[in-house]
Amino acid sequence: MTEILETTDGAVDTLAMASRLSDGHVADNVEILNQLDSEDAAAILLLLPVEMSVQILDKPELYYGAEIIAALPRRTAIILLTEMSSDVAADIVQQLDEPARTELMQGLDRNTRTTIENLLTYPENTAGAMMTTEFVSVPATWTVEQTLQHIRRVERTRETVYAIYVLDAFTRRLVGAVSLRRLIAGEPSTNIMDLSREPVTTLPLIDREDVARLISKHDLLAVPVVDKAGHVLGIVTVDDIIDTIIEENTEDVQKFGGMEATDEPYMQIGLLEMLKKRGGWLAVLFISEMLTASAMQYFEVELEKAIVLTLFIPLIMSSGGNSGSQATSLLIRSLALREVRLGDWWRVALRELPTGLLLGGILGLIGVVRITAWQKLGFYDYGEHWILIAVTVAAALIGVVTFGSLTGSMLPFLLQRAGFDPASASAPFVATLVDVTGLVIYFSVALLILRGTLL
């Protein structure tokens, strides 16, 4: 972590920090500013060249873009918002509180304000919300030389020039796309349409995960977003997709861990927010676990008769929960990657049933070997009916692991069918669900096998 320069009274030495950042790499500068509060970061940006400040604010890794903009003098903030990528500027404006948002929007020039307002109309997590309107397009009648001259003129005002989009000279509809590499290799007098290919496009309301799959499938650096008439509204770039994948994976991991997804880095989350994100799920899981106590109370008589059965309760419960969590994680990922569809639930069930039986059989065999070894070697005396106990544990493991595998694999389908995120099928939730049923299966098997002996 980079050392923060301070004055003698412990305050951040903004002048010295600005001098260091002016010669630094943008990504490194972002890491440094993330260690500061928004007021100090804003004071440093005021001392940096506008171009460097814009590059820093354009980085999605910057934690407090909106807070920094709000802390800047209005005139400076307006200049930076105007120079920034339109999609990032729209995200920052959306996060601003009033009256800062209205004051800044009113200070922007008409074109910038209209662009940001249009981007803010699209729902969150869609192609329209994450696209940038800064792309290079040329008429289909132009030559390679004309196109290259145009790129030289507008390059500094465009977020990226991965490809050049060819528009019909009259309707302005998208008719082709030319990669920059192919353009440079073309003869100057060649018509741009002779180098173009059929463009891969997406619509503005398409979910960002679908856009990510589209870019991955076609190995693109950017995909144009078009309206129903075929006019280009903007482009979604591969760096936006990488940020999306990281954000989506972070949300899924947090949900799978049994909590609500957070929007801020761990060290930046306040205590109340942390309690809000984690407390609700913990309470739900705790209440669910109460059913486990209820199940044990139901079999209280059997437990009194055969105390030895309690030794294997953690073993049975954890095995079922683990198998369920494995199946859940596999299916959540497969659904996210579209490897399986909602209608494939029965195929998945047919795969998980024999898988659960075999996995349960393997664990059951290990359990029998362990009980036998402890009995024969004198580590523990399970009584005269130790063989029946071993068979009970083995049979219960087969039943519990099979049930856990089926439950864990079906739960993501049920959640998706109900309109929820399959990642909400968290590992703790699956484990809790299988714990209760695992006890019922365990003691039911014990009643069948041990009746007339221990029970």
Secondary structure by P-SEA (a helix, b strand, c coil): cbbbbbccccccaaaaaaaaaccccaaaaaaaaaaccaaaaaaaaaaccaaaaaaaaaccccccaaaaaaaccaaaaaaaaaaccaaaaaaaaaacccaaaaaaaaaccaaaaaaaaaaaaccccccccccccbbbbbcccccaaaaaaaaaacccccccccbbbbcccccccccccccaaaaaaccccccccccccccccccccccaaaaaaaaaaacccbbbbbcccccccccccaaaaaaaaaaaaaaaaaaaacccccccccccccaaaaaaacaaaaaaaaaaaaaaaaaaaaaaaaaaaccccccaaaaaaaaaaaaaaaaaaaaaaaaaaccccccaaaaaaaaaaaaaaaaaaaaaaaaaaaaaaaaaacccccccaaaaaaaaaaaaaaaaaaaaaaaaaaaaaaaaaaccccccccaaaaaaaaaaaaaaaaaaaaaaccccccc
